[in-house]
């Protein structure tokens, strides 16, 4: 069975679309579709003030007062919220069509030569663990990986969602979570699904439920924002979010220790 690929990206970013499509064609990949063509992409620039107010009410109180972590001591951006909603829409679409497995790429992904091994890797993972849920095809490693399983690892805390695969069970488990009533950045959400998140408050909201794996050697990388700009980080912060949490209310180690993230 060939794994379907859905590429997340904004319809207005045709420059990104052209670059990732060139790579897909160069790798003789035919089984892909753009989320924008399926009307799955969420673009914050299309939101009206009422949309933003409604979504803000569904956001988790993300800002962690007094944290030194730059990703945690500010409110979420509208772009981060829209990115999370886009990934959710993709998962929901794949669940409705009952995909056996799914690869999600973002439109700033760089496909390495080993990307041609993606089907073999997914089949190997099914043999290693028939109950796997998530496979990172590329990521930013913020903590050491936990176990080595040949070509695969049990990932430590990792960022980035530019390339990952999900099994049918993994998709269903993600959709069973309260993410739509407690929206957080999607690359914080995924690690919270397979390990205890470093933030105590996030751990209380999201419990690990996924059997997750990474690769010893990534097959997808990400193009730096300096080259193409970041549609998530360069968006406005939400003007008002639910009451933020003071670091003093959390255990002393929370918000610290992820030096690479700071």
Buried (B, 14 or more C-beta within 10 A) or exposed (E): EEBBBBBBBBBBBEEBBEBBBEBBEEBEBEEBEBBBEEEBBBBBEEBEEEEBEEBBEBBBBBBBEEBEBEBBBBBBBBBBBBBBBBBBBBBBBBBEEEBBBBBBBBBBBBBBEBBEBBBEBBEBBBEEBEEBBBBBBBBBBBBEBEEEBEBBBBBBBBBBBBBBBBBBBBBBBBBEBEBEEBBBBBBBBBBBBBBBBBBBBBBEBBEBBBBBBBBEEBBBBBBEEEEBEBBBEEBEBBEEBBEEBEBEEBEEEBBBEBEEBB
